[in-house]
């Protein structure tokens, strides 16, 4: 079994379409930040081709979030970096807790 762990120090990318150009730019940066960390952590060289599990632990400073949008955005961002397609993800663990920052 392969375990890959990495920390991203900003908000996760969301699945939903951005409301405006500024939000689109923020989404691009969030996705790219996640992808940079994933590429650095996952040095196997070949994409996973078997079913896999994903755990997302999210510290949020204000309000609540839409977990489905976060999960979808994270999985979409990891396609062709860790696994071929997010349909390979057969188990998802998501936890969110209040923190001092996102």
PEBEL-V648070 format. One line per field, one symbol per residue. ss: DSSP state (A for helix, B for strand, O for the rest). burial: + if it has 9 or more other ideal C-beta (glycine too) atoms within 8 Angstrom, else -. A space follows every 10 residues. Layout:
ss: ???
burial: ???
This chain:
ss: OOOOOOOOOO OOOOOOOOOO AAAAAAAAAA AAAAAAAAAA AOOOOOOBOO OBBBBBBBBB OOOOOOAAAA AAAAAAAABO OOBOOAAABB BBBBBBBBOO OO
burial: ---------- -++++--+-- --++-++-++ +-+++-++-- ++-----+-- -+-+-+-+++ ----+---++ +++++++++- +++--+-++- -+-+-+---- --
